[in-house]
């Protein structure tokens, strides 16, 4: 993640019960077709709300920040009347009924039946007072509250937030929000003229800090916010719903009552994903920012909507041969310049590009094209915008109160309090939400290094050591392990990927062995060393041979993904093409060699959008990619080169079968620094599947270059980055190259071949022959 992401604005005793409670709806049949009101509400002009600023004194200026105390009931005004909780049936859905609790003055009989995990319509007893603006109702069971307090409730999105339903035949919406240090919490919205006090929620009397209630006649598509009056500092504020599924288009900040109903058509993809889980497979990822992949210049240069992207993106990615896309955060964020890394709506799809079901449609179509979807997820920090999570109930609820632990100096944002159980439930519920409701295939966790180290980007005296005096963030480490276990226990076939830039051990190691439990880790060292090497004039590369070969010293210490990410083409770093030295021909040749070397290197692959176009300028999130460059042969050549590299990578087992283990790699020669040449083998399970890779990182043509070969026979060139179709000089080994029985480079055989300038070539045994 780039370092410039501003924002303007007791232990569980029955693990089976915990798992069942958290996964009841996950992986089940999805609901059908969303009512259109949400999209219309998100897109329509903001209503005149007549709201005043929550307070004339910013929260930060109200004295020393307070650490949120343990959740406690709100102050009682007089002696309360006795209220009993009785089980109440919900309206039938798909032939199943649920039992929830409603509060009433008298006992009412109800039949207990099996309950689905998802929230559904509630009916209240007839004794419910119909003239009250907010009715007593709850979707929470005692076990829900127990799990929530323990930090083990992983499906909070089915309980907290807003849920349209019926009570005693009357339509409305159930609201629930966690604000343990609030004196009062009210729902305000277009249904009550944005009145701050007319619809006060009820505090649960169990110490959970949850406020809840049913508001009649509030329907899907209506906008709302919470008005929170704190117990402290006379602080009061208007907050967006942390669990809202839909939000207004920025800069407006209201939440929108919505239901996530969509008829998925990706069952074949999900079944294939399940069948392939745990098997070696190629991962070639196309990272993109949806708002700037392609724009509409004829329509005020606006970005494509989710629906428009669904018409163009899947076909393009499939044609290019990528196996996955990685979407920079599509969770709701107020400032487009943050690229989505400053999130205020963790459960809401960014409304600028369409409704939640529009995003579901895009993912669905990608799956139907055989393309997996990885999403960036940001549990490392959140912005200080007043309507967001920061200082939520007049205390530092989601974040640490001490800025030495709770404020991020690089990104001017707050850091989650990973030691608070309710916050852990919030974050893990959010991760599982996107896997459940949006069928996402993987989560790339952003800025993991900033979570692991208490002194990350801090000077002496600006951080607090842990209980052992060290700099490791023990609470964050524990959280990351729990997150990975929760994901993999619920969705074993889903990937988790860490953007971790240090030498922290066992990031991809199993949790039971002390690791963090990720499936893959970005190989940041490879990226930096390789780009530094390629930026050198070829005449000096002989002095930096160790820089380009060093990655193989630690290549199998983790399960690595090789990234050429967005961070390398922003903030004045220029484009990848711009980093290449030499004249125009040499710059394109260097770029072709870089890509061919990357695909041959052990590990999975990731490339940021625009790299396939050989853009000359660095990425701008407010503009489209430079698609017009494809009218020029050199740029066409780069695109074709990547298309064929993806095809070879997926077709050749030697390129991916053992991507994460040393048995998949063998050096042939790494010592020819004088010629800046290196060669190695990528290996599968059979000799005929081995790929011999030779890299020449200077413009010198070698007509008779001798190299060792592990097997006797004829070796055929299957790829050459110097091919004329890519813009190269077209120096080839057109005929199969025959080995001779002369040992060389520690191999039993050797052969002599042509080595094109600034090139990478791949060879394989002809017709699978071996002698």
C-alpha positions in Angstrom: 0.0 0.0 0.0 1.3 3.4 -0.9 2.2 5.7 1.9 0.0 8.5 0.7 -3.6 7.7 1.3 -5.3 10.8 2.6 -8.9 11.3 3.5 -10.6 14.7 3.3 -13.4 14.5 5.1 -14.5 -16.5 29.8 -13.0 -18.9 26.7 -15.5 -20.7 24.4 -16.1 -24.2 25.7 -18.1 -25.6 22.8 -16.2 -24.9 19.5 -18.8 -26.7 17.4 -21.5 -24.4 18.7 -19.4 -21.3 17.8 -18.7 -22.6 14.3 -22.4 -23.4 13.8 -23.5 -20.0 15.0 -21.1 -18.2 12.8 -21.5 -20.2 9.6 -25.2 -21.0 9.5 -26.0 -18.9 6.3 -22.5 -18.9 4.8 -22.2 -21.0 1.7 -25.9 -21.5 1.5 -28.3 -20.7 -1.3 -28.4 -17.0 -2.1 -31.5 -14.9 -2.2 -33.1 -13.7 -5.3 -33.2 -10.3 -7.1 -32.8 -7.0 -5.3 -35.5 -4.4 -5.1 -34.3 -1.4 -7.1 -34.9 1.2 -4.3 -31.3 1.1 -3.0 -29.7 2.1 -6.3 -32.2 4.8 -6.8 -31.6 6.2 -3.3 -27.8 6.1 -3.7 -28.0 8.0 -6.9 -30.7 10.6 -6.2 -29.8 14.1 -5.1 -29.5 14.5 -1.3 -32.6 15.6 0.5 -32.7 18.8 2.4 -32.1 17.5 5.9 -31.9 20.6 8.0 -29.1 19.1 10.1 -26.8 21.2 12.2 -23.2 20.3 12.9 -23.1 17.6 15.6 -20.9 19.8 17.8 -19.1 23.1 17.5 -16.1 21.5 19.3 -14.2 18.8 17.4 -13.8 15.6 19.2 -10.1 15.9 19.2 -10.3 19.3 21.2 -12.6 18.0 24.0 -9.8 17.2 26.3 -7.7 14.1 26.7 -9.1 11.1 24.8 -10.9 8.5 26.8 -10.4 4.8 26.6 -13.7 3.2 26.1 -14.8 1.5 29.4 -16.5 -1.9 29.6 -19.9 -1.8 28.0 -22.6 -0.8 30.5 -26.3 -0.1 30.4 -27.5 3.4 29.8 -28.4 5.5 32.8 -31.9 4.7 34.0 -34.4 7.5 34.3 -36.6 6.5 37.3 -37.6 3.1 38.2 -38.2 1.0 35.1 -41.3 -1.1 34.6 -40.8 -4.8 34.5 -40.3 -6.1 31.0 -40.2 -9.8 30.1 -38.5 -11.3 27.0 -40.5 -13.9 25.2 -39.7 -16.0 22.1 -41.5 -14.8 19.0 -41.9 -16.5 15.6 -40.7 -14.8 12.5 -42.6 -14.7 9.2 -42.0 -17.8 7.2 -39.3 -17.7 4.6 -38.5 -20.6 2.3 -40.6 -22.8 4.6 -38.5 -22.1 7.6 -39.3 -20.0 10.6 -37.0 -18.3 13.1 -37.5 -17.5 16.8 -36.3 -14.1 18.1 -36.9 -12.2 21.3 -39.4 -9.4 21.7 -40.1 -7.5 24.8 -43.7 -7.2 26.1 -45.8 -6.5 29.2 -47.4 -9.9 29.3 -46.4 -13.5 28.3 -47.3 -14.7 24.9 -47.1 -18.2 23.6 -45.0 -19.0 20.6 -43.9 -22.2 19.0 -40.1 -22.7 18.8 -38.9 -23.9 15.5 -35.5 -24.2 13.8 -33.8 -20.9 13.1 -31.8 -19.9 10.1 -28.8 -17.7 10.7 -29.8 -14.9 8.4 -32.1 -12.1 9.6 -35.6 -12.3 8.4 -39.0 -10.7 9.0 -40.2 -10.4 12.6 -43.7 -10.5 14.0 -44.4 -8.9 17.3 -47.0 -10.1 19.8 -50.4 -8.3 19.6 -49.7 -6.6 22.9 -47.0 -4.5 21.3 -47.8 -0.9 21.6 -48.5 0.3 18.0 -48.3 4.0 18.8 -44.6 3.9 19.8 -42.2 5.2 17.2 -39.6 2.4 18.0 -40.8 -1.0 19.0 -38.9 -3.4 21.2 -37.4 -6.3 19.1 -34.2 -8.2 18.9 -32.5 -10.5 16.5 -29.9 -11.4 19.2 -30.0 -14.5 21.2 -28.1 -14.9 24.5 -25.5 -17.0 22.6 -25.1 -14.2 20.0 -24.2 -11.8 22.8 -21.9 -14.3 24.4 -20.0 -14.8 21.1 -19.9 -11.0 20.5 -18.4 -10.3 23.9 -15.9 -13.1 23.4 -14.8 -11.8 20.0 -16.0 -15.0 18.3 -19.2 -13.8 16.5 -18.2 -14.0 12.8 -21.6 -13.1 11.2 -22.5 -9.9 12.9 -23.8 -8.5 9.6 -26.8 -10.7 10.0 -27.7 -9.0 13.3 -26.2 -5.5 13.5 -27.1 -2.8 11.0 -30.5 -2.3 9.3 -32.8 -5.2 8.3 -36.1 -4.7 6.5 -38.8 -7.1 7.9 -42.3 -7.2 9.2 -43.6 -7.2 12.8 -47.2 -8.3 13.3 -47.9 -7.8 9.7 -46.5 -4.3 9.6 -43.5 -3.5 7.4 -40.5 -1.7 8.7 -36.9 -2.0 9.6 -35.0 -3.4 12.5 -32.0 -1.3 13.5 -29.1 -2.4 15.8 -25.8 -0.5 16.5 -23.0 -1.0 19.0 -22.4 2.2 21.1 -21.7 1.1 24.7 -20.8 4.6 25.9 -23.8 6.4 24.5 -26.4 8.1 26.6 -29.0 8.0 23.8 -29.0 6.6 20.3 -31.7 7.6 17.7 -32.4 6.8 14.1 -32.8 9.8 11.9 -33.6 9.9 8.3 -35.9 10.9 5.5 -38.8 8.9 7.2 -38.8 11.4 10.1 -37.5 14.6 8.5 -34.1 13.9 9.9 -35.3 14.5 13.4 -32.5 13.6 15.9 -34.7 12.6 18.8 -38.0 11.2 17.7 -36.9 7.6 17.1 -34.7 6.5 20.1 -33.4 3.0 20.1 -33.5 0.8 23.2 -30.3 -0.3 25.0 -30.0 -4.0 25.8 -29.8 -4.8 29.5 -27.0 -7.3 29.2 -23.9 -5.1 29.1 -23.4 -5.6 25.4 -23.7 -1.9 24.5 -26.1 -2.7 21.7 -28.9 -0.4 20.9 -31.8 -1.8 18.9 -35.4 -1.5 17.9 -37.9 -1.9 15.1 -39.2 1.3 13.3 -42.4 0.7 11.4 -42.8 1.9 7.8 -39.1 2.3 7.2 -38.6 0.5 3.9 -35.8 -0.6 1.6 -34.2 2.4 -0.1 -34.7 4.9 2.6 -31.7 6.9 3.9 -30.8 7.1 7.6 -28.1 7.9 10.1 -27.6 7.4 13.8 -27.6 10.4 16.2 -25.4 9.4 19.1 -25.4 11.4 22.4 -22.4 10.3 24.5 -22.1 9.9 28.2 -19.0 12.0 28.0 -18.0 15.6 27.2 -21.6 16.5 26.2 -20.5 15.0 22.8 -23.1 14.2 20.2 -22.7 13.3 16.6 -24.3 11.9 13.5 -22.9 8.6 12.3 -23.3 6.4 9.3 -24.2 2.8 10.1 -21.0 0.7 10.3 -22.9 -2.3 9.1 -24.9 -0.6 6.3 -24.9 -2.6 3.0 -25.4 0.6 0.9 -24.4 4.2 1.2 -25.1 7.5 -0.5 -22.7 8.6 -3.2 -19.9 10.8 -1.7 -19.7 13.5 -0.5 -23.1 12.7 1.0 -22.8 10.3 4.0 -26.2 8.7 4.8 -26.7 5.0 5.0 -29.4 3.3 2.9 -31.7 0.5 4.1 -31.1 -2.4 1.8 -31.3 -6.1 1.3 -28.6 -8.2 -0.4 -30.8 -10.2 -2.8 -29.2 -11.5 -6.0 -29.7 -14.6 -8.1 -26.2 -16.0 -8.7 -25.3 -17.9 -11.9 -21.8 -18.9 -10.8 -22.5 -22.4 -9.3 -20.2 -24.1 -11.8 -17.3 -21.8 -10.9 -17.8 -22.3 -7.1 -17.9 -26.1 -7.6 -14.7 -26.0 -9.7 -13.0 -23.7 -7.1 -13.9 -26.3 -4.4 -12.6 -29.2 -6.4 -9.3 -27.5 -7.1 -8.7 -26.4 -3.5 -5.2 -27.4 -2.3 -4.0 -28.5 -5.8 -1.1 -26.8 -7.6 -2.4 -24.3 -10.0 -1.3 -21.1 -11.8 -2.2 -17.8 -10.3 -1.8 -14.9 -12.7 -3.4 -11.8 -11.2 -4.5 -8.6 -13.0 -4.6 -5.9 -10.3 -6.9 -3.0 -11.1 -8.6 0.1 -9.9 -12.2 0.0 -11.2 -12.6 3.7 -11.3 -9.8 4.3 -13.7 -9.5 1.1 -15.8 -11.6 2.7 -18.5 -13.6 5.9 -18.6 -16.3 7.6 -20.6 -14.7 10.8 -22.1 -17.9 11.6 -23.9 -19.8 11.7 -20.6 -17.6 14.1 -18.5 -14.9 11.5 -18.3 -16.9 9.5 -15.7 -15.7 5.9 -14.7 -17.6 2.9 -15.9 -20.3 1.5 -13.6 -20.2 -2.0 -12.3 -22.7 -3.0 -14.9 -20.6 -1.4 -17.7 -17.5 -3.1 -16.4 -19.3 -6.4 -16.5 -19.7 -5.9 -20.3 -16.0 -5.3 -21.0 -13.7 -6.4 -18.2 -14.3 -10.1 -18.0 -13.9 -10.6 -21.8 -10.7 -8.6 -21.8 -9.1 -10.4 -18.8 -10.0 -13.8 -20.3 -8.5 -12.8 -23.6 -5.3 -11.7 -21.9 -5.2 -15.1 -20.1 -5.2 -13.9 -16.5 -6.6 -16.3 -13.9 -7.7 -13.7 -11.4 -8.4 -10.1 -11.0 -7.5 -8.2 -7.8 -9.7 -5.3 -7.1 -8.3 -2.4 -5.1 -10.8 -1.8 -2.3 -14.4 -1.4 -3.4 -15.7 -0.9 0.1 -17.2 2.5 0.6 -14.7 5.4 0.9 -15.3 9.1 0.9 -12.2 10.3 -1.1 -11.3 8.8 -4.4 -7.7 9.9 -4.0 -7.3 7.3 -1.3 -7.9 4.6 -4.0 -10.3 2.9 -1.5 -7.8 2.4 1.3 -9.5 4.9 3.6 -12.7 3.0 4.3 -15.8 4.4 6.1 -18.3 1.7 5.0 -16.7 -1.7 5.5 -19.9 -3.6 4.5 -21.0 -1.3 1.7 -19.9 -1.5 -2.0 -18.7 1.9 -3.2 -21.9 3.6 -4.5 -20.1 5.8 -7.0 -20.1 2.8 -9.5 -23.5 1.4 -8.7 -25.5 -0.6 -6.2 -24.4 -3.7 -4.2 -26.2 -6.0 -6.6 -24.4 -4.3 -9.5 -21.1 -5.3 -8.0 -22.4 -8.8 -7.4 -23.3 -8.9 -11.1 -19.8 -7.9 -12.1 -18.3 -10.7 -9.9 -20.8 -13.2 -11.2 -19.9 -12.4 -14.8 -16.2 -12.7 -14.0 -16.8 -16.1 -12.5 -18.8 -17.2 -15.6 -15.8 -16.3 -17.7 -13.6 -18.5 -15.4 -11.9 -15.6 -13.6 -11.4 -15.5 -9.9 -11.9 -12.3 -7.8 -9.5 -11.2 -5.1 -10.4 -8.1 -3.1 -8.1 -5.8 -1.2 -9.1 -5.8 2.5 -7.9 -3.1 4.9 -8.0 -4.1 8.6 -4.9 -2.0 9.4 -6.4 1.5 9.7 -9.5 3.7 9.0 -9.9 7.4 8.4 -10.9 10.2 10.8 -14.0 11.3 9.0 -16.6 12.4 11.5 -19.4 10.2 10.1 -17.2 7.1 10.2 -15.8 4.7 12.9 -13.6 7.3 14.6 -14.6 8.4 18.1 -17.8 6.6 17.5 -19.7 7.0 20.7 -17.7 9.8 22.2 -14.9 7.4 23.1 -12.2 5.7 21.2 -14.4 2.6 20.6 -12.9 1.0 17.5 -9.4 2.5 17.9 -6.8 2.7 20.6 -7.1 5.9 22.7 -3.4 6.4 23.1 -2.1 7.8 19.7 1.1 5.9 20.2 -0.9 2.8 19.4 -4.1 4.2 17.9 -3.0 6.8 15.3 -1.1 6.1 12.1 1.4 8.9 11.3 1.9 8.0 7.7 -1.7 7.9 6.6 -3.3 10.3 9.2 -5.7 7.6 10.2 -6.7 5.5 13.2 -5.5 2.0 14.0 -8.0 -0.7 15.1 -7.9 -1.9 18.7 -7.2 -5.6 18.0 -7.3 -6.4 21.7 -10.9 -5.5 22.0 -13.1 -8.6 21.4 -16.0 -6.7 19.8 -13.6 -5.1 17.3 -12.2 -8.5 16.4 -15.8 -9.7 15.8 -16.4 -6.7 13.6 -13.4 -7.2 11.4 -13.6 -11.0 11.0 -17.4 -10.7 10.3 -16.5 -8.2 7.6 -14.0 -10.5 6.0 -16.4 -13.4 5.9 -19.2 -11.1 4.7 -17.4 -10.5 1.3 -16.7 -14.2 0.9 -20.3 -15.1 1.8 -22.5 -12.4 0.2 -20.2 -11.5 -2.7 -18.7 -14.9 -3.5 -15.2 -13.4 -3.4 -12.3 -15.9 -4.0 -9.6 -14.2 -2.0 -8.6 -11.4 0.3 -5.3 -9.5 -0.1 -4.7 -8.0 3.4 -3.2 -4.5 3.0 -0.3 -3.1 5.1 0.3 -6.2 7.3 3.7 -4.9 8.3 2.1 -1.8 9.9 0.0 -4.2 12.0 2.8 -6.4 13.2 5.2 -3.8 14.5 4.4 -1.3 17.3 7.2 0.9 16.1 6.2 0.8 12.4 7.1 4.2 10.9 7.6 5.7 14.4 10.6 7.3 16.1 12.1 6.6 19.5 9.6 7.5 22.2 6.6 7.5 19.8 5.5 3.9 20.5 4.7 1.7 23.5 6.5 -1.7 23.9 4.5 -4.8 24.4 4.2 -6.6 27.8 7.6 -8.3 27.2 9.3 -5.1 26.2 9.4 -5.9 22.5 8.1 -4.1 19.4 5.8 -6.9 18.2 2.1 -6.1 18.3 0.9 -9.2 20.1 -2.8 -8.3 19.8 -2.5 -7.8 16.0 -0.6 -11.1 15.6 -3.3 -12.9 17.5 -6.0 -11.2 15.4 -4.3 -12.1 12.1 -4.0 -15.8 13.1 -7.7 -15.8 14.2 -8.7 -14.2 10.9 -7.0 -16.7 8.8 -8.4 -19.6 10.8 -11.9 -18.3 10.6 -11.6 -17.8 6.8 -10.1 -21.2 6.1 -12.4 -23.1 8.5 -15.4 -21.6 6.7 -14.1 -21.3 3.1 -11.2 -23.8 2.8 -10.8 -22.9 -0.9 -10.5 -19.2 -0.5 -7.1 -17.5 -0.6 -5.6 -15.0 1.9 -2.6 -13.0 0.7 -0.5 -10.7 2.9 1.2 -7.5 1.7 4.0 -7.8 4.2 7.2 -6.0 3.4 9.6 -7.2 6.2 11.3 -10.5 7.0 8.7 -11.5 9.6 8.9 -15.3 9.7 6.3 -17.8 8.7 3.7 -15.3 7.3 2.4 -18.2 5.2 3.2 -20.9 7.8 0.3 -22.8 9.4 -1.1 -21.2 12.6 -0.8 -24.5 14.5 3.0 -24.3 13.8 3.3 -20.7 14.9 2.7 -19.1 11.5 0.2 -16.3 10.6 -1.7 -18.7 8.3 -1.8 -16.8 5.0 -1.8 -18.7 1.7 0.6 -16.3 0.0 2.8 -13.3 0.7 3.8 -10.5 -1.7 7.5 -10.8 -2.5 8.4 -7.2 -2.0 12.1 -7.8 -1.9 12.0 -9.4 -5.4 10.1 -6.4 -6.7 12.4 -3.8 -5.4 15.7 -5.6 -6.2 14.5 -6.5 -9.7 13.3 -3.0 -10.6 16.5 -1.5 -9.3 18.5 -3.9 -11.4 16.5 -3.2 -14.5 16.9 0.5 -14.0 20.6 0.2 -14.5 22.3 0.8 -17.8 23.2 -2.7 -19.1 26.8 -1.8 -19.2 26.8 -1.7 -15.4 24.6 -4.7 -14.7 27.7 -7.0 -14.5 28.4 -5.4 -11.2 24.9 -6.2 -9.9 24.5 -9.8 -10.8 24.0 -10.7 -7.1 21.1 -8.3 -7.0 19.1 -10.1 -9.6 19.9 -13.6 -8.3 19.5 -12.9 -4.6 15.8 -13.5 -4.5 16.4 -17.3 -5.1 18.3 -17.4 -1.7 14.9 -17.0 0.1 12.4 -17.7 -2.6 11.0 -20.8 -0.8 11.0 -19.4 2.7 7.4 -18.4 2.1 4.7 -19.0 -0.5 5.4 -15.9 -2.5 3.5 -13.9 -5.1 5.6 -11.7 -7.3 4.0 -8.3 -7.6 4.5 -5.4 -10.0 1.9 -3.5 -8.2 0.2 0.0 -8.3 2.7 1.2 -5.7 5.5 1.1 -8.2 3.8 3.4 -10.8 2.6 6.4 -8.6 3.9 9.3 -6.6 6.6 10.3 -9.1 8.0 6.8 -9.6 6.9 6.8 -13.2 5.7 3.9 -15.3 7.5 0.5 -15.6 8.5 1.5 -19.2 9.8 4.8 -17.8 12.2 2.9 -15.5 13.9 1.1 -18.3 17.2 2.5 -19.6 18.4 3.1 -23.2 16.8 4.2 -26.4 13.3 3.4 -27.4 14.1 -0.1 -28.7 16.1 -1.0 -25.6 13.4 0.3 -23.2 10.8 -1.9 -24.8 13.3 -4.9 -25.0 14.1 -4.4 -21.3 10.4 -4.4 -20.4 9.8 -7.6 -22.4 12.8 -9.2 -20.7 11.5 -8.1 -17.3 8.1 -9.7 -17.9 9.5 -12.9 -19.3 11.9 -13.2 -16.3 9.0 -12.6 -13.9 6.9 -15.4 -15.4 9.8 -17.8 -15.2 10.7 -17.0 -11.6 9.2 -19.2 -8.9 6.0 -17.9 -7.3 2.6 -16.7 -8.5 2.3 -13.5 -10.5 0.6 -10.1 -10.2 0.6 -7.1 -12.5 -1.1 -3.8 -12.2 -3.3 -2.7 -15.0 -1.6 -0.7 -17.7 1.5 -2.7 -17.5 0.3 -4.7 -20.5 0.0 -1.5 -22.5 3.5 -0.3 -21.7 2.2 3.0 -20.5 4.7 5.8 -20.7 3.2 7.9 -17.9 2.5 6.8 -14.4 -1.0 5.8 -13.2 -3.5 8.6 -12.5 -6.6 7.5 -10.6 -8.6 10.3 -12.2 -7.9 9.2 -15.8 -8.4 6.2 -18.0 -5.6 3.9 -18.9 -3.9 5.0 -22.2 -5.8 2.6 -24.4 -4.9 4.7 -27.5 -1.3 3.4 -27.2 -2.4 0.1 -28.7 -2.4 1.8 -32.2 1.4 1.6 -32.0 3.3 -1.7 -32.8 5.6 -1.6 -29.8 2.7 -1.3 -27.4 0.8 -3.9 -29.2 3.8 -6.2 -28.9 4.0 -5.9 -25.1 0.3 -6.8 -24.9 0.8 -9.8 -27.1 3.8 -10.9 -25.2 1.9 -10.9 -21.9 -1.0 -12.7 -23.6 1.4 -15.5 -24.6 3.3 -15.6 -21.4 0.0 -16.2 -19.6 -0.8 -19.0 -22.0 2.6 -20.7 -21.5 2.4 -20.2 -17.7 -1.0 -22.0 -17.5 -0.1 -24.7 -20.1 3.4 -25.8 -18.8 3.3 -27.7 -15.4 7.0 -26.9 -15.0 6.1 -23.2 -14.6 3.7 -23.6 -11.7 3.6 -27.2 -10.3 6.2 -26.5 -7.6 6.0 -22.7 -7.4 6.5 -22.6 -3.7 9.1 -25.4 -3.1 12.8 -25.8 -4.1 12.1 -29.0 -6.0 10.6 -26.8 -8.7 13.8 -24.8 -9.4 17.5 -25.6 -10.2 20.2 -23.2 -11.2 22.1 -24.0 -14.4 24.5 -21.0 -14.2 24.2 -17.8 -12.1 27.9 -16.8 -12.3 28.2 -15.3 -15.8 28.2 -11.8 -14.5 30.5 -10.6 -17.3 27.8 -11.2 -19.9 24.9 -10.5 -17.4 23.5 -13.9 -18.4 21.9 -16.4 -16.0 20.1 -19.7 -16.7 17.9 -22.0 -14.6 15.4 -24.9 -14.8 11.8 -24.8 -13.8 10.8 -28.3 -12.9 7.6 -30.3 -12.6 7.4 -34.1 -12.0 8.7 -35.4 -15.3 11.9 -34.5 -17.2 9.9 -33.7 -20.4 8.0 -31.1 -18.4 11.1 -29.1 -17.4 11.6 -25.7 -18.9 15.1 -24.3 -19.5 15.2 -20.5 -19.0 18.1 -18.4 -20.3 18.2 -14.6 -19.6 20.5 -12.2 -21.5 20.3 -8.8 -19.8 22.6 -6.9 -22.2 22.1 -5.8 -25.8 24.9 -8.1 -26.9 24.0 -10.9 -29.3 25.7 -14.2 -28.6 25.8 -16.4 -31.7 27.4 -19.4 -30.0 26.5 -19.5 -26.4 27.3 -22.8 -24.6 25.1 -23.9 -21.8 24.6 -27.1 -19.7 21.6 -29.3 -20.2 20.2 -31.8 -17.7 19.0 -34.3 -20.4 20.4 -35.4 -23.7 18.2 -34.9 -26.8 16.8 -32.0 -28.8 15.7 -28.9 -27.1 13.1 -26.7 -28.7 12.6 -23.0 -28.2 9.0 -22.4 -27.0 9.3 -18.7 -26.2 11.5 -15.8 -27.2 10.9 -12.3 -25.9 12.9 -11.0 -28.9 10.3 -12.3 -31.3 9.4 -9.8 -34.1 5.7 -10.1 -33.1 6.5 -8.5 -29.8 8.7 -5.8 -31.3 12.1 -7.6 -31.0 15.0 -8.1 -33.4 13.7 -11.6 -34.3 16.9 -13.6 -33.4 15.8 -17.2 -33.0 16.8 -20.8 -32.6 14.4 -21.9 -35.3 15.6 -25.5 -35.4 15.8 -27.8 -32.4 19.1 -27.6 -30.6 20.9 -31.0 -30.1 22.9 -31.7 -27.0 26.4 -33.2 -26.9 27.9 -35.5 -24.3 30.2 -32.8 -22.9 29.5 -31.9 -19.3 29.1 -28.1 -18.6 27.6 -26.0 -15.8 27.5 -29.1 -13.6 25.2 -30.8 -16.1 26.0 -34.1 -17.9 25.3 -32.6 -21.3 25.6 -29.2 -23.0 24.5 -27.4 -26.2 25.3 -24.3 -28.1 22.6 -21.8 -29.1 21.9 -18.3 -30.2 21.2 -15.8 -27.4 19.2 -12.7 -28.6 20.0 -9.3 -27.2 18.0 -8.1 -24.1 16.0 -11.3 -24.1 14.6 -14.2 -22.2 14.2 -17.5 -24.0 12.5 -20.8 -22.9 13.4 -24.3 -24.1 11.8 -27.7 -23.6 12.8 -31.2 -24.7 11.4 -31.9 -28.2 8.4 -34.3 -28.3 9.0 -35.2 -24.6 12.1 -37.2 -25.6 14.8 -38.0 -23.0 18.0 -40.0 -23.3 
